[in-house]
Amino acid sequence: MNGVYNATVYPYGVSLEDDVLYIAQDTECYACAGLRLGRTEIQTKNITSVLASVEVVKMDCEGCEWSLLAVPCWTLQTVEEFAIEIHGPVPLLVRKMEKCGFLARHVSDVNSLISMWYFKREG
């Protein structure tokens, strides 16, 4: 839809471990998708194995970006670039990425609670 043809879409979610989650598909609150238990089954793969197989990550996951705080730097550093939509206050996540050796660049604000960031691995 975006005219990008050199990307691969994988039919699973990314989590801290391989798992199966059951979530609600919320048609009234798109930003709430995945935050409530429901009947829709989602296979998830461990973030370490997923990141090891990609060069660029586009993360727009309605709040799950905060799980990156639990990911070790050596795992994050397997990726060259991240484009992340951050919900809420940004300093903790930006600081984590900078500590892991990424240059941080604020791209834009969607609103007062959501901002877009770009991170590129140094070196």
C-alpha positions in Angstrom: 0.0 0.0 0.0 2.9 2.4 0.7 4.8 1.5 -2.5 7.5 -0.3 -0.6 8.5 -3.5 -2.5 11.8 -4.5 -0.8 10.2 -5.4 2.6 8.9 -8.6 4.0 5.8 -8.9 6.2 5.8 -11.8 8.6 2.5 -13.3 9.8 3.3 -13.2 13.5 3.7 -10.8 16.4 7.0 -10.1 18.2 7.2 -10.6 22.0 9.8 -11.4 24.6 9.2 -15.1 24.0 7.6 -17.6 21.5 4.0 -17.8 22.6 0.3 -17.7 21.5 -1.7 -14.7 22.6 -5.5 -14.3 22.5 -6.4 -10.7 21.9 -9.6 -8.7 21.3 -9.9 -7.0 17.9 -11.3 -3.6 19.0 -13.0 -1.9 16.1 -14.0 1.1 18.2 -10.5 1.8 19.6 -7.8 1.1 17.0 -5.1 2.2 19.5 -6.3 -0.4 22.0 -5.7 -3.3 19.6 -3.9 -6.1 21.4 -4.3 -4.7 24.8 -7.3 -6.8 25.9 -7.9 -10.5 26.0 -10.1 -11.9 23.3 -10.6 -14.7 20.8 -8.2 -13.7 18.0 -5.1 -16.0 18.1 -1.7 -14.4 17.5 1.5 -16.4 17.2 4.5 -14.5 18.6 8.2 -15.0 18.1 11.0 -14.2 20.4 12.3 -10.7 19.7 16.0 -11.9 19.9 15.5 -14.3 16.9 13.4 -11.8 15.0 15.9 -8.9 15.3 18.8 -11.1 14.3 17.2 -11.6 10.9 16.4 -8.0 9.9 18.3 -4.8 9.1 15.5 -2.2 9.7 12.6 -2.2 12.2 9.5 -0.1 11.8 7.6 -0.3 15.1 4.1 1.0 15.4 2.6 -1.2 17.9 0.3 0.9 20.1 2.5 0.9 23.2 4.4 -2.3 22.9 7.6 -0.3 22.0 8.1 -0.1 25.8 9.1 -3.8 25.7 12.4 -2.7 24.1 13.5 -1.6 27.6 13.7 -5.3 28.5 15.8 -6.2 25.4 19.6 -6.3 26.0 21.8 -3.9 24.0 23.6 -6.7 22.2 20.2 -7.8 20.7 19.2 -4.3 19.7 22.6 -3.7 18.1 21.9 -6.5 15.5 19.6 -4.0 13.8 20.9 -1.1 11.7 17.9 1.2 12.0 14.7 1.6 14.0 11.7 3.8 13.2 9.5 3.9 16.3 6.2 5.5 17.2 6.5 6.2 20.9 3.4 6.5 23.1 3.8 8.5 26.2 7.0 10.2 27.6 10.0 9.4 25.4 13.1 9.9 27.6 13.4 6.4 28.9 13.2 4.7 25.5 15.4 7.3 23.8 18.0 7.0 26.6 18.0 3.2 26.3 18.6 3.4 22.5 21.4 6.0 23.0 23.0 3.8 25.7 22.9 0.9 23.2 24.9 2.9 20.6 22.1 4.5 18.5 21.9 8.0 17.3 18.4 9.3 18.1 16.5 11.8 15.9 13.0 13.1 16.7 11.0 13.1 13.5 7.6 14.5 14.4 4.9 14.7 17.0 1.6 13.0 16.1 0.0 14.7 19.1 1.0 15.5 22.7 1.3 11.9 23.7 2.6 10.2 20.5 5.9 11.0 18.7 7.9 9.5 15.9 11.6 8.7 16.3 14.4 7.4 14.2 17.4 5.5 15.6 20.5 4.6 13.6 23.3 2.4 14.9 26.6 4.3 15.3 29.7 3.0 13.6 
